[in-house]
Amino acid sequence: MIAHIHKFKESTEFTNALKVTISGVLPVLFFSNLGQIATGITIALGAFFVFPSDIPSNLKHKINGLIVTSLIVSGANLIINLFHPYPILFYPILTGLIFLISMLAAYDQRATMVAFSGLLSVSLSFAHLNTGWFEIMKHAGLLLSGGLFYLLISVMFHYIRPNRYIEIQLVECMKLTSKYLKLRGDLWEFNSNRKEITKKQLYLQVELNTIHENIREILIRNRTNYGSSNQNRKMLLSFISLVEIMELAIATSFDHNKLHQKFDAHPFVLITYQNLAYNLSRSLKHLSQSILNKTAYQSKHSLTDDLNQLEEAIEEYKKDLGPIDSIEGVLMLTTMLDYAEKQVEKIKILERAFTKTVQLKDLNGRDKELEKLVQHHYYPIHTFIENLNFSSTIFRHSLRITITILIGFFIGKILPFQNVYWILLTIVVIMRPGYGLTKERTYHRFIGTVIGGVIAFSILSFTPNTTILGCIAIACMILGFSFNPTNYKIGTTFITVHVIFVFAILTPNMENLIQYRILDTIVGAILAFMANYFLWPSWEFLNIPEYLEKAIQANRNYLKEFSSLYNSKGAVSSSYRLARNQAFIEIGNLMASFQRMVQEPKSKQNKLPLFYKLTVLNNAFLSSAASLGTYTQSHKTTDASATFNDAINQIIQKLDYAIFLLHENKTETSEPTETSISSNNFDNLKSIRAKEFQQGMEANQAISLHKMQEAQLVIEQLIWLTNLSDNIVKTTQQLLTAE
């Protein structure tokens, strides 16, 4: 329990909750002592409105984003109050205002949250409409001051703990990477459910891709703006190592069925390797706990000893079968050992980053490559204009939420609802571009509201004084904002308790409050849910072909870069690294799209099995291509043969054809011409290599083993890539022809 409380207290969500609570409570307390509590509440609302746009970033982007949000929040309130007395002008202006604010999401995550803040301001503007120029300007000015006050608090927190967010993100990244490595170890269990384990790995990759993007953005921006301090170098080296550990794990795939067939009679080999795989995972987990708890790190596992035990197991296997019969098995085990050695090396680099001073040379220029992956934040008008069509998900969502808010507003006006703004607020908070997330938030908001109401009125039945209510309200506010990002149901429960207690303090006669709040929540939730289903829905089966096309394109580009690297034998180029990283990003986007599709109604999960198969195939393709690239970078390879280049060209042709099918949505075009490469050719090459090795034709046995290992890895991966490209084309054709 103590460990969980400590983890909660150190979390980013708790820190953010403290910021918004301080920004909201201090103005209320200060102005209530002056007898102007309404002023304090308005300033607090300004802070609440701006808070959602305070996403993790470097200080410059944080300040600019919060200032812009403050201006939009106060400006939206000003426009609504100015034009509300004039219905002929008000309704067109309200419609345009909601639509334009919603369309800001066409840019990036920060702009999406700015739009959310703006829509919150629009919704709650109807809680109290002001009259008279002075009152209108005063109210908008107080909202602006509340936003700027929150900015001040946020900047203060930034300087108090400037690196804590990155540390927490790195800890989370380590934990997820540790889980991924643990799942790889689970694959070695006899009769393990490999399909289920693979699915869990795919979901973890989606989470890790998001965290990698967040960390990369902040670390590189901080390095660019403030130079490379020891702390920033430490974070950069740690992040680079974590990315490389993950990519190496994805890049090194094993045929577990074949390995079990070959080594089940020698279980000590597989058990030794599995133990090493688990200890790789444990080392990362232990390091993450050390960082989170701010304790000195001491390794609990001797990974070097684990490697030695695996080497001894390989030698024992070789003795059991003899030098000839053990050749193929030894080559497989050597590949496994090479992978483990690289992972141990990277984990040791990660451990040193948190135990010793990191020098600039330790980065070895790898941080320069990261800079090329960071997205540059600028907001050209043409991006906005390009999204003004029905092919844009953001455009359809903007129309949808605009119409839904207007319907909610008119329902609140026509029917005897106490607080129409609660309907609008529910729509804004619940409604998302995707059906699945909207449905989930609808359910959680309703349940949280009911539970929160029961808890609040149970406490009120004891008639506590306002001081006690105020303290509980502040505590619930902190807990509500802490849980809201990670557990919306619990967050809504605490926020409901907070709202009821605030009303109980301000309005003693509020017995019907919870009834109206539940009713308004139900109406808003139903409107949001129905709109997402009927008003230009963004079903994922309509979007996923685009993600699929980009993933295949990225895999194709990466394979071409690998081919160039294998042929040239030169240094790894920037274009290779960029193509590799882009392939990982696009595969992650594809998997995220599939996840969203699973959350949608069964009737809208069109061709789900085919999409899942293509997702798995593309992930396997990336894994195989990355395996070849990793081997080429760390080993001296032989000259590329005509057979190799013909095979690569055949695979690229097939991927090009799959891209063409998806892009043109056609199936009539003839398939690319087959090359003469077949699995038999590869098997013959392996047989020749094996025969040479067995007969001892090479003078140097170590060189022979190295060449055999290369032949086995490259040939088998080319066979696998050829099969995968065939399956990608066939499954794509099935996808486009299936009803």
C-alpha positions in Angstrom: 0.0 0.0 0.0 2.8 2.4 0.9 4.5 1.7 -2.4 1.3 2.4 -4.3 0.8 5.6 -2.5 4.3 6.7 -3.2 3.9 5.8 -6.9 0.7 7.8 -7.0 2.2 10.8 -5.3 5.2 10.8 -7.7 3.0 10.5 -10.8 2.6 13.2 -13.4 -1.2 13.0 -13.1 -0.9 13.9 -9.4 1.5 16.8 -10.1 -0.9 18.2 -12.7 -3.8 17.8 -10.3 -1.9 19.8 -7.7 -1.3 22.6 -10.3 -4.9 23.0 -11.3 -6.1 22.7 -7.6 -3.7 25.4 -6.4 -4.7 27.6 -9.4 -8.3 27.1 -8.6 -8.4 27.2 -4.8 -6.1 30.1 -4.1 -8.2 32.7 -6.0 -11.4 31.5 -4.4 -9.9 31.7 -0.9 -8.3 35.1 -1.5 -11.3 36.8 -2.9 -13.8 35.2 -0.5 -11.9 36.9 2.3 -12.5 40.2 0.4 -16.2 39.4 0.1 -15.9 38.9 -3.7 -16.1 35.1 -4.0 -17.7 35.4 -7.5 -14.5 37.0 -8.7 -12.5 34.2 -7.3 -14.7 31.5 -8.9 -14.4 33.2 -12.3 -10.6 33.3 -12.1 -10.6 29.6 -10.9 -12.8 28.7 -14.0 -10.2 30.4 -16.2 -7.5 28.1 -14.7 -9.7 25.0 -15.1 -10.3 25.9 -18.8 -6.7 26.3 -19.6 -5.5 23.3 -17.6 -6.2 20.6 -20.3 -3.9 22.2 -22.8 -0.9 21.9 -20.4 0.5 18.8 -22.1 4.2 17.7 -21.5 6.6 19.7 -23.6 9.5 22.0 -23.4 9.1 25.3 -21.5 8.8 27.5 -24.6 6.0 25.5 -26.2 4.3 25.2 -22.8 4.2 29.0 -22.3 3.1 29.7 -25.9 0.4 27.1 -25.8 -1.1 28.3 -22.4 -1.1 31.9 -23.5 -2.9 31.1 -26.8 -5.4 28.9 -24.8 -6.1 31.7 -22.3 -6.8 34.0 -25.2 -9.2 31.6 -26.9 -11.0 30.7 -23.7 -11.6 34.4 -22.7 -12.3 35.3 -26.4 -14.9 32.6 -26.8 -16.7 33.7 -23.6 -16.5 37.4 -24.7 -18.1 36.6 -28.1 -21.0 34.5 -26.6 -21.8 37.2 -24.0 -21.6 40.0 -26.6 -23.9 38.4 -29.2 -26.3 36.4 -27.0 -28.9 39.3 -26.8 -29.1 39.2 -30.6 -30.5 35.8 -31.7 -30.3 36.6 -35.4 -26.5 37.0 -35.1 -25.9 34.8 -32.1 -26.8 31.4 -33.5 -24.7 31.7 -36.7 -21.8 33.0 -34.7 -22.1 30.3 -32.1 -22.2 27.6 -34.9 -19.1 29.1 -36.6 -17.3 29.5 -33.2 -17.8 25.9 -32.2 -16.8 24.6 -35.6 -13.6 26.7 -35.9 -12.5 25.8 -32.4 -13.1 22.1 -33.1 -11.1 22.3 -36.4 -7.9 23.3 -34.5 -7.5 19.6 -33.8 -6.3 19.2 -37.4 -2.8 20.2 -36.3 -1.4 18.2 -33.4 -2.1 17.0 -29.9 -1.5 20.4 -28.3 -3.9 22.0 -30.8 -6.4 19.3 -30.0 -6.3 20.1 -26.3 -6.5 23.8 -27.0 -9.7 23.1 -28.9 -11.0 21.0 -26.0 -10.3 24.0 -23.6 -12.1 26.3 -26.0 -15.1 24.1 -26.2 -15.2 23.8 -22.4 -15.3 27.6 -22.2 -18.1 27.8 -24.8 -20.2 25.2 -22.8 -19.8 26.9 -19.4 -20.4 30.4 -20.8 -24.1 29.6 -20.5 -23.8 29.0 -16.8 -23.9 32.7 -16.3 -24.5 35.1 -19.2 -23.5 38.7 -18.4 -25.1 41.9 -19.6 -23.5 45.3 -20.1 -20.2 46.1 -21.6 -18.4 46.4 -18.3 -19.6 43.1 -16.8 -18.9 41.3 -20.1 -15.4 42.7 -20.4 -14.7 42.1 -16.7 -15.8 38.5 -16.9 -13.7 37.8 -19.9 -10.7 39.6 -18.3 -11.0 37.5 -15.1 -11.1 34.3 -17.2 -7.9 35.5 -19.0 -6.3 36.3 -15.6 -7.2 32.8 -14.4 -5.5 31.2 -17.4 -2.4 33.4 -16.9 -2.4 32.5 -13.2 -2.4 28.8 -14.1 0.5 29.5 -16.5 2.4 31.1 -13.6 1.8 28.0 -11.3 2.7 25.6 -14.1 6.0 27.4 -14.8 6.8 27.4 -11.1 6.3 23.6 -11.0 8.5 23.3 -14.1 11.4 24.9 -12.3 10.8 23.1 -9.1 11.1 19.7 -10.8 12.2 20.3 -14.3 13.2 16.7 -15.1 10.6 14.7 -13.1 8.2 14.2 -16.0 11.0 12.7 -18.2 12.1 10.5 -15.3 8.6 9.2 -14.8 8.2 8.6 -18.5 11.5 6.8 -18.7 10.4 4.7 -15.7 7.2 3.8 -17.5 9.1 3.1 -20.7 11.4 0.7 -18.8 8.5 -1.1 -17.2 6.7 -1.6 -20.5 9.9 -2.7 -22.2 10.5 -5.1 -19.3 7.0 -6.5 -19.8 7.7 -7.0 -23.5 11.0 -8.9 -22.7 9.1 -11.0 -20.2 6.5 -11.9 -22.9 9.4 -13.0 -25.1 10.6 -15.3 -22.3 7.0 -16.6 -22.0 7.2 -17.7 -25.6 9.7 -20.4 -24.7 7.2 -22.2 -22.4 6.2 -25.6 -23.8 2.7 -25.3 -25.3 2.5 -21.6 -24.6 -0.4 -19.6 -26.2 1.8 -17.8 -28.7 -1.1 -16.1 -30.5 -2.3 -14.5 -27.3 1.3 -13.6 -26.3 1.9 -12.0 -29.7 -1.4 -10.0 -29.4 -0.2 -8.6 -26.0 3.2 -7.7 -27.5 1.4 -5.8 -30.3 -0.6 -3.8 -27.8 2.6 -3.0 -25.8 4.3 -1.8 -28.9 1.5 0.7 -29.4 1.9 2.0 -25.8 5.7 2.2 -26.2 5.5 4.1 -29.5 3.4 6.8 -27.8 5.9 7.1 -24.9 8.9 7.1 -27.2 7.3 10.0 -29.1 6.6 12.0 -26.0 10.1 11.5 -24.6 11.8 12.2 -27.9 10.0 15.5 -28.3 10.9 16.9 -24.9 14.5 15.6 -24.7 15.5 16.9 -28.1 13.7 20.2 -27.7 15.4 20.7 -24.3 18.8 19.8 -25.8 18.3 22.2 -28.6 17.1 25.1 -26.5 19.3 24.7 -23.4 22.3 22.8 -24.5 23.5 19.4 -23.3 23.8 19.2 -19.5 24.9 16.0 -17.7 21.3 15.4 -16.7 20.0 15.8 -20.3 22.8 13.6 -21.6 21.9 10.9 -19.0 18.2 11.1 -20.1 19.2 11.0 -23.8 21.5 8.0 -23.4 18.9 6.2 -21.3 16.2 6.8 -23.9 18.3 5.8 -26.8 19.3 2.6 -25.0 15.6 1.8 -24.3 14.6 2.4 -27.9 17.5 0.2 -29.1 16.5 -2.6 -26.6 13.0 -2.5 -27.9 13.9 -2.4 -31.5 16.5 -5.2 -31.1 13.8 -7.3 -29.4 11.4 -6.7 -32.3 14.1 -7.2 -34.9 15.2 -10.6 -33.5 12.5 -13.2 -34.1 12.8 -16.9 -33.6 10.9 -19.8 -35.1 9.8 -21.2 -31.7 8.1 -24.3 -33.3 11.3 -25.2 -35.1 13.4 -24.5 -32.0 11.2 -26.7 -29.8 11.3 -29.5 -32.3 15.1 -29.4 -32.3 15.8 -28.8 -28.6 12.9 -30.4 -26.7 15.2 -33.4 -26.3 17.8 -31.1 -24.8 15.6 -28.9 -22.5 18.6 -27.5 -20.5 19.4 -25.3 -23.5 16.0 -23.7 -23.7 15.6 -23.4 -20.0 19.0 -21.6 -19.7 18.0 -19.2 -22.5 14.6 -18.5 -21.0 16.2 -17.8 -17.6 18.4 -15.2 -19.3 15.4 -13.7 -21.1 13.6 -13.3 -17.8 16.6 -11.8 -16.1 16.9 -9.2 -18.9 13.3 -8.2 -18.0 14.0 -8.2 -14.3 17.0 -6.0 -14.6 15.0 -3.3 -16.4 12.2 -3.6 -13.9 14.6 -3.2 -10.9 16.3 -0.2 -12.5 12.9 1.5 -13.0 12.0 0.9 -9.4 15.3 2.4 -8.3 14.8 5.5 -10.3 11.2 5.9 -9.1 12.1 5.5 -5.5 15.3 7.6 -5.9 17.5 4.9 -4.4 21.0 3.9 -5.4 20.9 1.2 -8.1 22.6 -2.1 -7.5 22.1 -4.9 -10.0 20.5 -8.0 -8.5 21.2 -10.2 -11.6 24.6 -11.1 -13.1 23.7 -11.0 -16.7 27.3 -11.9 -17.6 27.0 -15.1 -15.6 23.7 -15.9 -17.5 25.6 -15.4 -20.8 28.3 -17.7 -19.6 25.8 -20.4 -18.6 24.2 -20.1 -22.1 27.6 -20.6 -23.7 28.2 -23.6 -21.6 24.8 -25.0 -22.5 25.7 -24.6 -26.2 29.0 -26.4 -25.7 27.2 -29.2 -23.8 24.7 -29.5 -26.6 27.5 -29.7 -29.1 29.2 -32.5 -27.2 26.0 -34.5 -26.9 25.3 -34.5 -30.6 28.9 -34.3 -32.0 30.4 -31.6 -34.2 28.6 -32.7 -37.4 25.0 -33.4 -36.2 25.0 -30.3 -34.0 25.8 -27.8 -36.8 22.3 -26.4 -37.5 21.4 -26.3 -33.8 24.6 -24.6 -32.9 24.0 -21.9 -35.5 20.5 -21.3 -34.1 21.8 -21.1 -30.6 24.6 -18.8 -31.7 22.1 -16.4 -33.1 20.2 -16.5 -29.8 23.5 -15.9 -28.0 24.3 -12.9 -30.2 21.0 -11.4 -29.5 21.3 -11.8 -25.8 24.9 -10.4 -25.8 23.6 -7.2 -27.5 20.7 -6.8 -25.1 23.1 -7.3 -22.1 25.4 -4.7 -23.5 22.6 -2.2 -24.0 21.2 -2.8 -20.5 24.7 -2.3 -19.0 24.9 1.1 -20.9 21.5 1.9 -19.4 22.7 1.0 -15.9 25.8 3.1 -16.2 23.7 6.1 -17.3 22.1 6.2 -13.9 25.2 5.4 -11.8 28.0 7.4 -13.5 28.5 10.7 -15.3 27.5 10.6 -18.9 29.9 12.3 -21.4 29.0 13.7 -24.7 31.1 11.0 -26.4 29.0 8.3 -24.8 26.1 9.4 -27.1 28.3 8.7 -30.1 26.3 11.1 -32.2 23.1 9.0 -31.9 21.3 12.1 -30.5 21.8 13.8 -33.8 19.7 11.2 -35.5 16.9 11.7 -33.0 16.6 15.4 -33.9 15.6 14.4 -37.5 12.6 12.4 -36.0 11.2 15.3 -34.0 8.2 16.9 -35.6 8.5 20.7 -36.0 5.5 22.5 -34.6 4.2 25.1 -36.9 0.6 25.8 -37.9 0.3 26.8 -41.6 -3.2 27.9 -42.8 -3.0 25.4 -45.7 -3.2 22.5 -43.2 -6.5 23.9 -41.9 -7.8 24.4 -45.5 -6.8 20.9 -46.6 -8.9 19.4 -43.8 -12.1 21.3 -44.9 -13.6 18.2 -46.7 -15.4 15.1 -45.8 -12.4 12.9 -46.3 -10.9 14.5 -43.2 -11.8 12.8 -39.9 -11.3 16.1 -38.1 -13.7 17.9 -40.4 -16.4 15.3 -39.9 -15.9 15.3 -36.1 -16.1 19.1 -36.1 -19.4 19.1 -37.9 -20.6 16.3 -35.6 -19.8 18.0 -32.3 -21.1 21.4 -33.6 -24.5 19.9 -34.5 -24.6 17.9 -31.3 -23.8 20.9 -29.1 -26.5 22.9 -30.9 -29.1 20.2 -30.4 -28.2 19.9 -26.7 -28.5 23.7 -26.4 -32.0 23.8 -28.0 -33.1 20.8 -25.9 -32.0 22.6 -22.8 -33.8 25.7 -23.8 -37.1 24.0 -24.8 -37.4 21.5 -22.0 -37.3 22.4 -18.3 -33.7 21.6 -17.6 -32.1 23.4 -14.7 -28.6 23.7 -16.1 -28.3 23.5 -19.9 -24.5 23.9 -19.7 -24.2 20.5 -18.0 -25.6 18.9 -21.2 -23.1 20.8 -23.3 -20.3 20.0 -20.9 -21.1 16.3 -21.0 -21.1 16.4 -24.8 -17.7 18.1 -25.0 -16.1 15.9 -22.4 -17.4 12.6 -23.7 -17.4 13.1 -27.5 -14.3 11.8 -29.3 -13.7 11.3 -33.1 -13.8 7.5 -32.5 -16.9 5.6 -31.6 -15.2 3.2 -29.2 -13.7 5.8 -26.9 -17.0 7.9 -26.9 -18.9 4.8 -25.9 -16.5 3.9 -23.1 -16.4 7.5 -21.7 -20.2 7.6 -21.8 -20.5 4.5 -19.6 -17.8 5.6 -17.2 -19.2 9.2 -16.9 -22.7 7.9 -16.0 -21.4 5.4 -13.5 -19.0 7.9 -11.9 -21.8 10.5 -11.6 -24.2 8.1 -9.9 -21.5 6.8 -7.5 -20.2 10.3 -6.8 -23.8 11.5 -6.1 -24.5 8.6 -3.6 -21.2 9.3 -1.8 -21.7 13.0 -1.7 -25.2 12.9 -0.3 -24.3 10.2 2.2 -21.7 12.6 3.6 -24.1 15.5 3.5 -26.6 13.6 5.5 -24.3 14.0 8.5 -24.6 17.9 8.0 -20.9 18.7 8.3 -19.9 22.3 8.5 -18.6 24.3 5.5 -14.9 24.0 6.6 -15.1 20.2 6.5 -16.9 20.3 3.2 -14.4 22.6 1.8 -11.5 20.4 2.8 -13.1 17.3 1.4 -14.0 19.2 -1.8 -10.3 20.2 -2.3 -9.2 16.6 -1.6 -11.7 15.2 -4.1 -10.6 17.8 -6.7 -7.0 16.6 -6.4 -8.1 13.0 -6.6 -10.5 13.6 -9.5 -8.0 15.4 -11.7 -5.3 12.8 -10.8 -7.5 9.8 -11.9 -9.2 11.5 -14.8 -6.5 10.7 -17.4 -6.0 7.1 -16.4 -9.3 6.0 -14.9 -12.2 8.2 -16.1 -14.8 6.4 -14.0 -13.0 7.0 -10.7 -12.0 10.5 -11.8 -15.6 11.4 -12.6 -16.7 10.0 -9.2 -14.4 12.3 -7.3 -15.2 15.3 -9.4 -18.9 14.8 -8.9 -18.4 14.7 -5.2 -16.3 17.9 -5.5 -19.0 19.7 -7.5 -21.8 18.7 -5.2 -19.9 19.9 -2.1 -19.1 23.2 -3.8 -22.8 23.7 -4.6 -23.6 22.7 -1.0 -21.4 25.4 0.3 -22.7 28.1 -2.1 -26.3 27.0 -2.3 -27.6 25.3 0.8 -31.0 24.4 -0.8 -29.7 22.0 -3.5 -31.6 18.7 -2.9 -32.5 18.4 -6.5 -29.0 19.1 -7.7 -27.9 15.5 -8.2 -31.1 14.6 -10.0 -30.6 17.4 -12.5 -26.9 16.5 -12.9 -27.7 12.9 -13.6 -30.5 13.8 -16.0 -28.3 16.3 -17.8 -25.4 13.8 -18.0 -27.8 11.2 -19.5 -29.1 13.6 -22.1 -25.6 14.8 -23.1 -24.2 11.2 -23.2 -27.1 9.9 -25.3 -26.6 12.8 -27.8 -22.9 12.2 -28.0 -23.3 8.5 -28.4 -26.0 8.8 -31.1 -24.1 11.5 -33.0 -21.0 9.4 -33.2 -23.0 6.5 -34.6 -25.2 8.4 -37.1 -23.5 11.7 -38.1 -20.7 11.0 -40.6 -19.1 8.3 -38.3 -15.4 7.8 -38.6 -15.5 4.0 -38.6 -12.0 2.6 -38.4 -12.5 0.2 -41.3 -12.6 3.3 -43.5 -9.3 4.7 -42.1 -7.3 1.5 -41.6 -6.5 1.0 -45.3 -4.6 4.3 -45.3 -2.6 3.2 -42.3 -2.0 -0.1 -44.0 -0.7 1.5 -47.1 1.7 3.7 -45.1 3.0 0.7 -43.2 3.7 -1.3 -46.3 5.3 1.7 -47.9 7.5 2.2 -44.8 8.5 -1.5 -44.8 9.3 -1.3 -48.5 11.5 1.8 -48.0 13.3 0.1 -45.1 14.0 -3.0 -47.1 15.5 -0.9 -49.9 17.7 0.9 -47.5 18.9 -2.5 -46.0 19.6 -3.8 -49.5 21.8 -0.7 -50.1 23.6 -1.3 -46.8 24.2 -5.0 -47.5 25.6 -4.3 -50.9 27.8 -1.3 -50.0 29.2 -2.6 -46.8 29.7 1.0 -45.7 28.7 3.0 -42.7 25.1 3.1 -41.7 23.6 6.1 -43.4 21.1 8.6 -42.0 18.6 7.5 -44.6 18.8 3.9 -43.3 18.2 5.0 -39.7 15.3 7.3 -40.7 13.7 4.6 -42.8 14.0 2.1 -40.0 12.5 4.5 -37.4 9.7 5.4 -39.8 8.8 1.8 -40.3 8.5 1.3 -36.6 6.3 4.4 -36.3 4.0 3.4 -39.2 3.6 -0.2 -37.9 2.7 1.3 -34.5 0.1 3.6 -36.1 -1.4 0.6 -37.9 -1.6 -1.4 -34.7 -3.3 1.6 -32.9 -5.8 1.8 -35.7 -6.6 -1.9 -35.3 -7.1 -1.4 -31.6 -9.6 1.3 -32.2 -11.4 -0.9 -34.6 -11.8 -3.6 -32.0 -13.6 -1.2 -29.8 -16.3 -0.4 -32.4 -19.6 -2.2 -32.8 -19.4 -5.8 -34.2 -21.5 -4.6 -37.2 -18.8 -2.0 -38.1 -15.8 -4.3 -37.7 -15.8 -5.0 -41.4 -13.1 -7.6 -42.5 -11.6 -7.5 -39.0 -9.8 -10.9 -39.4 -8.2 -9.7 -42.6 -7.1 -6.4 -41.1 -5.6 -8.3 -38.1 -3.8 -10.7 -40.4 -2.3 -7.8 -42.4 -1.3 -6.1 -39.1 0.5 -9.2 -37.9 2.1 -9.8 -41.3 3.5 -6.3 -41.5 4.8 -6.4 -38.0 6.5 -9.8 -38.8 7.9 -8.3 -42.0 9.4 -5.4 -40.1 10.8 -7.8 -37.5 12.5 -9.9 -40.2 13.9 -6.9 -42.1 15.2 -5.4 -38.9 16.8 -8.7 -38.0 18.8 -8.6 -41.2 19.7 -5.0 -40.7 20.9 -5.6 -37.1 23.0 -8.5 -38.1 24.6 -6.6 -41.0 25.5 -3.7 -38.7 27.2 -5.9 -36.1 28.9 -8.5 -38.4 31.3 -8.5 -41.3 29.2 -9.9 -44.2 30.1 -11.5 -47.5 29.4 -9.8 -50.8 25.8 -9.6 -51.9 25.1 -12.3 -54.5 22.8 -12.0 -57.6 20.5 -14.4 -55.8 20.2 -12.0 -52.8 19.5 -9.0 -55.0 17.0 -10.9 -57.1 15.1 -12.0 -54.0 15.0 -8.4 -52.6 13.8 -7.1 -55.9 11.0 -9.7 -56.0 9.9 -8.8 -52.5 9.9 -5.1 -53.3 7.8 -5.7 -56.4 5.2 -7.6 -54.4 5.0 -4.8 -51.8 4.7 -2.3 -54.6 1.8 -4.3 -56.0 0.1 -4.4 -52.5 0.5 -0.6 -52.2 -0.9 -0.2 -55.7 -3.9 -2.3 -54.8 -4.6 -0.3 -51.7 -4.0 3.1 -53.3 -6.1 2.4 -56.4 -8.5 -0.1 -54.8 -8.2 -2.3 -57.9 -7.7 -6.1 -58.3 -7.8 -6.4 -62.1 -4.2 -5.5 -62.7 -1.8 -8.3 -63.4 0.5 -9.3 -60.5 4.3 -8.5 -60.8 6.3 -11.1 -62.7 7.8 -13.8 -60.5 11.5 -14.1 -60.3 13.3 -17.4 -60.4 14.0 -17.4 -56.7 12.3 -20.2 -54.7 12.7 -21.8 -51.4 14.5 -24.7 -53.1 17.3 -22.4 -54.2 17.8 -21.2 -50.6 17.7 -24.8 -49.3 20.4 -25.8 -51.8 22.6 -22.9 -50.8 22.3 -23.9 -47.2 23.1 -27.5 -48.0 26.2 -26.4 -49.9 27.4 -24.2 -47.0 26.7 -27.0 -44.5 28.7 -29.5 -46.7 31.6 -27.1 -46.9 31.6 -26.6 -43.2 31.3 -30.4 -42.4 34.2 -31.2 -44.8 36.4 -28.6 -43.2 37.0 -26.8 -46.5 37.7 -23.5 -44.7 41.1 -23.2 -43.1 39.8 -21.1 -40.2 36.9 -22.9 -38.4 35.8 -19.6 -36.7 35.4 -18.0 -40.1 33.5 -21.0 -41.4 31.1 -20.8 -38.5 30.6 -17.1 -39.1 29.9 -17.6 -42.8 27.5 -20.4 -42.0 25.7 -18.3 -39.5 25.3 -15.5 -42.1 24.1 -17.9 -44.7 21.5 -19.4 -42.4 20.2 -16.1 -41.1 20.2 -14.2 -44.5 18.8 -17.1 -46.5 16.1 -18.0 -44.0 15.0 -14.4 -43.5 14.8 -13.9 -47.3 12.6 -17.0 -47.6 10.5 -15.6 -44.7 10.3 -12.2 -46.3 9.3 -13.7 -49.6 6.5 -15.7 -47.9 5.4 -12.6 -46.0 5.2 -10.5 -49.1 3.2 -13.2 -50.9 0.8 -13.3 -48.0 0.5 -9.5 -47.8 -0.4 -9.4 -51.5 -2.9 -12.3 -51.2 -4.5 -10.9 -48.1 -4.7 -7.4 -49.6 -6.5 -8.9 -52.6 -8.9 -10.8 -50.3 -9.5 -7.6 -48.4 -10.5 -5.6 -51.5 -12.7 -8.3 -52.9 -14.4 -9.5 -49.7 -18.0 -8.4 -49.2 
